[in-house]
Amino acid sequence: MEMDRRRFLKAVTGAGGLVVITSLAPALAVASRPKNAMLVEVGKCIGCMRCVAACQAYHDKFFQDGQPGTMYTKVPLVNNKPFPQNCMHCVDAPCATVCQSHALTQLSSGTVTYDKEKCIGCLECTTVCPFNSITFDPVTKKIFKCDFCSELTENGREPSCVTVCPPHAKTFGPYDQKVQEGLSLAQSKNGKLLYAESTQTLLVLSQEEFDAYVSAPEVTVVKAQYPDEYKLFSSGVKWLRLAWLPFLGGVVFYALRWRGDREQAKEVK
């Protein structure tokens, strides 16, 4: 009986270690600063929808029902002005932290990629996304999100939406360079650069634009500051998921002990 308990505890310890390592794998891969950034000068967007068409072609025509865009990028109108928005690719992304099937993983470059074959439709990622940038398809029971066209960007190219933007409202390049460009643009507009140091997508808005979009329900990516509480929540969810291992180990241990005590009592009789 003692050997059975030892074997069991070793198995639980080994399994727990494996789960911990697997759970931490995406976070360990994240760079302290992303490699590249997409800089979006919101006021330059002319609403031509070429970015949506390029996204549609690259991602095999996944449309966003009820909104002008796809399941990856959207261009809603606010007071007849277009606002281009896609996944913000958070540094230490909460969605990748909680994804138990590793359908969402964060590359060392900072980009959060998505493997639909691994998605189990649990929707935990949608709960912790600070910007409501993940779309759930009720037909396929899968989620979809912008992946910065990772097959392109990981090989030194630009996302498909960037390459087709006529007014260059979206640009893509080294992170530090784009942060400096964004700060200069924001200063020239007496406006804001949103989320430098916190996301791989950076937004430049004038103060007037910020005031108009921060309260617009159609726009989910403009906030006064990055909502750090989502990262704390996602970390809590991840560790709570691991808490069942010692609990289960204790239950089975005492069940085996109780069974052993009963057998010993029978032998005494």
C-alpha positions, 0 to 999 in steps of 0.5 A: 500500500505504501508503494502505491501511495508513493507511485501515485504521489510521484505521478501527481507531482510529475503531472502537476509539473508538466501542467505548470510548465505547459501553462507558463510556456506562452508567457515565458516566450514573450519578449520584454518589448515587442519586436515590431509595432503597428502604428495607427494614425486614426485621423488619416483613415478614409474609410476605403475598406481596402484593409478589410478586403485585404484581411478578407483575402488573407484570412479566407473570407471570415466576415464579422456579422453586423459590422463593417469588417471581418472577424479580424479587423473592423472599421466602424463609423462614429459620427460618419468617421471611420475608425480602423481597429484590430487586435491590440496584441498586448504585451504579456497578453491575457488571452494567451495566458488563460488559453488552456488548449494553447490555441492562442500563443504569444511569439517572442516577437510579441505577436499573439497567434491563433491556431483554430484547430486547437481552439475548444471554444471555452471563451475564457479568452473573450472574458479576459481580452481588455479590448473585446478584440476576439470574435466567437463564431457560433456556427463553428464554435471557434474564436477568431482574432487578428494575428498580424498576418504572422506568416508574413510578419515573422518573415520580415513583411508587413500585415496585409492591411498595412500594405494596401492602406492608401493614406498610410493610416497604418504603418508597421516597423520596429517597435521603438521606431514606431513609438518615437514616431507615435510620440512625435505625431501625438505632440504635433496634434496636441493629442495622445499616443495610446498604450506605448509599452503595453501593446503592439498596436499603437494608436495616435489620436488628437484630443478631439478624436480621443474625446469622441472615441473613448465613449463610443460603443462601436470602438472598443480599443480606445481607453484612458489607459491600458486596463492592467486589471485584465492581466491580473485576472488572467493570471488568477484564472491560470493559477486557479486552474492548477489548484485542482491538482493538489486537491485531487491528490489529497482526495485520492491519497486519503481514499487510498489511506482509508482503504488501507486502514479498512484492509488492515482492520479486516486482517486484525479480525 
